[in-house]
């Protein structure tokens, strides 16, 4: 039986590096369901927050806890993360996905079929034998999402998944992200693209200087931001 790992709770989480406080006593809960989009100016702590949630970094103080009472390995098995610059193996496109299935413990006889189905979903089936590292930026990001898809994650963290991609590539990534959401995966993502945030967000979390300044339903945030900082950000003003 699959154990639910959500909600994810952060309690007074602080992260410091080189004497600077980059995440400042942040408390919040991510529950299943709505797509959570994290916005904020450069240096606000958006990517750091994802890495803390995903377990790549440990907080300096505070507590991060999943609902799942099992081991860290059990939690990791049910979540995935795609980075702005995808981390790919020096293998074929297909092998990048079959390797993820191997890590999940899927029997070898089933891996190729499942991997090809994931590549088909990502529009990469014809590139299955091509070395992953010669794919275009958009293709590499779709491969990262195909690899995440076969893991059947309960939570998917996305850090600027369409940064530096053209509009066509961006639309394809957004369609894949929406597919995860429709399949029941919790989406937590960062973006600098306000248009993308409007298209994908159900709720917005606005960070500034490592603090959670505002959290609201997307429509409310974009139409009636409550904080001065969020209003300035949406207006294109510089925040210091």
C-alpha positions as CSV (number, residue, x, y, z in Angstrom):
1,X,0.0,0.0,0.0
2,X,1.3,3.5,-0.9
3,X,1.8,5.7,2.0
4,X,0.8,9.4,1.6
5,X,3.7,11.7,2.3
6,X,1.7,14.9,2.3
7,X,1.2,17.3,4.0
8,X,4.8,18.7,4.1
9,X,5.3,21.0,7.1
10,X,8.0,23.6,7.6
11,X,8.3,25.1,11.1
12,X,10.4,28.2,11.7
13,X,12.9,27.0,9.1
14,X,16.1,29.1,8.8
15,X,19.0,28.6,6.4
16,X,22.3,30.4,6.7
17,X,25.4,30.4,4.5
18,X,28.6,32.4,4.8
19,X,27.1,34.4,7.7
20,X,24.0,35.4,5.7
21,X,20.4,34.4,6.6
22,X,18.9,33.3,3.2
23,X,15.7,31.7,4.6
24,X,14.4,33.5,7.6
25,X,12.2,31.6,10.1
26,X,9.8,30.4,7.5
27,X,6.7,28.4,8.5
28,X,4.2,26.9,6.0
29,X,2.4,23.7,5.0
30,X,2.1,22.2,1.6
31,X,-1.0,20.0,1.2
32,X,-2.2,17.8,-1.6
33,X,-4.1,19.4,-4.5
34,X,-3.5,23.0,-5.6
35,X,-0.5,23.9,-7.7
36,X,1.7,26.1,-5.6
37,X,3.8,28.6,-7.5
38,X,6.6,30.5,-5.6
39,X,7.3,34.0,-6.8
40,X,9.8,36.7,-5.7
41,X,12.7,38.7,-6.9
42,X,16.2,37.4,-7.4
43,X,17.7,36.3,-4.2
44,X,14.4,35.9,-2.4
45,X,15.2,32.3,-1.5
46,X,12.9,30.5,-4.0
47,X,15.3,27.8,-5.2
48,X,16.7,27.4,-1.7
49,X,13.2,26.7,-0.4
50,X,12.7,23.9,-3.0
51,X,16.0,22.3,-2.2
52,X,15.2,22.4,1.5
53,X,11.8,20.8,0.9
54,X,13.3,18.2,-1.4
55,X,15.9,17.3,1.1
56,X,19.0,18.4,-0.8
57,X,19.8,20.9,1.9
58,X,19.4,20.7,5.7
59,X,18.0,23.8,7.5
60,X,20.3,25.7,9.9
61,X,17.4,25.6,12.4
62,X,13.7,24.7,12.4
63,X,12.0,21.5,11.3
64,X,10.9,20.1,8.0
65,X,8.5,17.1,8.3
66,X,6.5,14.9,5.9
67,X,3.3,13.2,7.0
68,X,4.8,9.8,6.1
69,X,6.1,8.1,9.2
70,X,8.5,6.0,7.3
71,X,12.2,6.4,6.5
72,X,13.8,9.1,4.4
73,X,14.2,6.6,1.6
74,X,10.5,6.0,1.6
75,X,9.8,9.8,1.3
76,X,12.4,10.3,-1.4
77,X,10.8,7.5,-3.5
78,X,7.5,9.4,-3.7
79,X,8.9,12.8,-4.7
80,X,10.9,14.2,-7.6
81,X,12.6,17.4,-8.6
82,X,13.4,18.9,-12.0
83,X,16.0,21.7,-12.1
84,X,16.5,24.7,-14.3
85,X,19.4,22.9,-15.9
86,X,18.5,19.2,-16.0
87,X,20.9,16.7,-14.5
88,X,21.2,13.9,-17.1
89,X,23.2,10.7,-17.3
90,X,25.8,10.2,-20.0
91,X,23.5,7.7,-21.6
92,X,20.8,7.5,-24.2
93,X,17.5,9.3,-23.8
94,X,15.9,5.9,-23.2
95,X,18.6,4.8,-20.7
96,X,18.0,7.9,-18.6
97,X,14.4,6.7,-18.0
98,X,15.1,3.0,-17.6
99,X,17.7,3.9,-15.0
100,X,15.0,5.7,-13.0
101,X,12.9,2.6,-13.2
102,X,15.7,0.4,-12.0
103,X,16.2,2.6,-9.0
104,X,12.5,2.1,-8.2
105,X,13.0,-1.6,-8.3
106,X,10.9,-2.2,-11.5
107,X,11.7,-5.6,-13.0
108,X,14.1,-5.4,-16.0
109,X,11.6,-7.0,-18.4
110,X,9.1,-4.1,-17.8
111,X,11.5,-1.1,-17.9
112,X,11.8,-0.6,-21.7
113,X,8.0,-0.6,-22.3
114,X,7.3,1.8,-19.4
115,X,10.2,4.1,-20.4
116,X,9.1,4.3,-24.0
117,X,5.5,5.1,-22.9
118,X,6.9,8.0,-20.8
119,X,9.0,9.2,-23.7
120,X,6.0,9.1,-26.0
121,X,4.1,11.2,-23.5
122,X,6.9,13.7,-23.5
123,X,7.1,13.7,-27.3
124,X,10.6,12.1,-27.2
125,X,10.0,8.6,-28.5
126,X,11.7,9.2,-31.8
127,X,14.8,10.4,-29.9
128,X,15.0,7.3,-27.6
129,X,18.4,6.2,-28.8
130,X,20.0,9.7,-29.0
131,X,22.5,10.7,-26.4
132,X,20.7,12.7,-23.8
133,X,23.3,15.4,-23.6
134,X,23.0,16.4,-27.2
135,X,19.3,17.1,-26.9
136,X,18.1,20.7,-27.1
137,X,17.3,22.6,-23.9
138,X,13.6,22.0,-24.2
139,X,14.1,18.3,-25.0
140,X,16.4,17.8,-22.0
141,X,13.8,19.4,-19.8
142,X,11.1,17.1,-21.2
143,X,13.4,14.2,-20.6
144,X,13.8,15.2,-17.0
145,X,10.0,15.3,-16.7
146,X,9.6,11.9,-18.5
147,X,12.1,10.5,-16.0
148,X,10.0,12.0,-13.1
149,X,6.8,10.6,-14.6
150,X,7.9,7.0,-14.4
151,X,8.6,7.5,-10.7
152,X,4.9,8.3,-10.2
153,X,5.7,11.0,-7.6
154,X,3.2,12.3,-5.1
155,X,5.1,15.6,-5.2
156,X,7.0,17.2,-8.0
157,X,9.3,20.2,-7.3
158,X,10.1,22.3,-10.4
159,X,12.8,25.0,-10.3
160,X,12.4,27.5,-13.2
161,X,11.5,24.6,-15.6
162,X,11.2,26.8,-18.7
163,X,14.0,29.4,-18.1
164,X,15.6,30.4,-21.4
165,X,13.2,28.3,-23.5
166,X,11.3,29.6,-26.4
167,X,7.5,29.9,-26.3
168,X,6.9,26.7,-28.2
169,X,9.2,24.7,-25.8
170,X,7.6,26.4,-22.9
171,X,4.1,25.4,-23.9
172,X,5.2,21.8,-24.2
173,X,6.7,21.8,-20.7
174,X,3.6,23.5,-19.3
175,X,1.4,20.8,-20.9
176,X,3.5,18.1,-19.2
177,X,3.3,19.9,-15.9
178,X,-0.5,20.1,-16.2
179,X,-0.5,16.4,-17.0
180,X,1.2,15.7,-13.7
181,X,-1.3,17.8,-11.9
182,X,-4.3,16.1,-13.6
183,X,-2.7,12.8,-12.6
184,X,-2.8,13.8,-8.9
185,X,0.8,14.9,-8.4
186,X,1.3,17.9,-6.1
187,X,3.2,20.6,-8.0
188,X,5.5,23.1,-6.2
189,X,7.4,25.3,-8.6
190,X,9.3,28.5,-9.0
191,X,9.2,30.8,-12.0
192,X,10.1,34.3,-13.0
193,X,7.5,34.2,-15.8
194,X,4.4,36.0,-14.5
195,X,2.4,34.8,-17.5
196,X,3.3,31.2,-16.7
197,X,2.4,31.7,-13.0
198,X,-1.0,33.0,-14.1
199,X,-1.5,30.0,-16.3
200,X,-0.4,27.3,-13.9
201,X,-0.8,28.6,-10.3
202,X,-3.7,27.7,-8.1
203,X,-2.0,29.5,-5.2
204,X,1.0,31.8,-5.1
205,X,3.6,32.1,-2.3
206,X,5.5,35.3,-2.5
207,X,9.0,35.4,-0.9
208,X,11.2,38.4,-0.2
209,X,14.5,38.3,1.6
210,X,13.9,34.8,2.7
211,X,10.6,35.5,4.3
212,X,7.1,34.4,3.2
213,X,5.5,37.8,2.7
214,X,2.2,36.7,1.2
215,X,0.3,33.5,0.3
216,X,-3.0,33.7,-1.6
217,X,-5.1,32.1,-4.2
218,X,-3.7,33.0,-7.6
219,X,-6.6,35.1,-8.7
220,X,-6.5,37.1,-5.5
221,X,-2.7,37.5,-5.6
222,X,-2.6,38.9,-9.1
223,X,-5.7,41.1,-8.8
224,X,-5.5,42.3,-5.2
225,X,-2.0,41.7,-3.7
226,X,-2.1,42.5,0.1
227,X,1.5,43.3,0.7
228,X,3.4,46.4,-0.5
229,X,6.3,44.1,-1.7
230,X,4.0,41.9,-3.8
231,X,2.3,44.9,-5.4
232,X,5.7,46.4,-6.3
233,X,6.9,43.1,-7.8
234,X,3.8,42.8,-10.0
235,X,4.3,46.4,-11.1
236,X,7.8,45.6,-12.2
237,X,9.5,47.8,-9.6
238,X,12.9,46.8,-8.1
239,X,12.8,45.4,-4.6
240,X,15.8,45.9,-2.3
